[in-house]
Amino acid sequence: MQWKLFADIAERAGTDAVAVQVDGDDPTVGDALDALFETEPTLRERVLADGEPASRDGIAPDVNVLLDGADVFTTADGLATEVEVGAELALFPPVSGG
């Protein structure tokens, strides 16, 4: 499985893509995120909410978790969403520019 990383999240990891190994028969977005944190532990403090309400499964409010281009918190079951082999996962913070 592979995560695509954008903006400051990619900068923190030093790469814009991280391959992870997720074991089990029915892996979820949360399982893949845990595997990402094992591979890139510095992302944990950026992606997880610190002192924020427990909504969005503990993800910081300014981080979007995407599965095949769709936000898992608005179109699916959040981090409990099952991930198929070959699915595209991404962490996407708000980006501004001009």
Secondary structure, DSSP 8 states (H G I E B T S, - for coil): -EEEE-HHHHHHHTSSEEE----SSS-BHHHHHHHHHHH-GGGHHHHB-SSS-SGGGGB-TT-EEEETTEEHHHHS-GGG-B--TT-EEEEE------
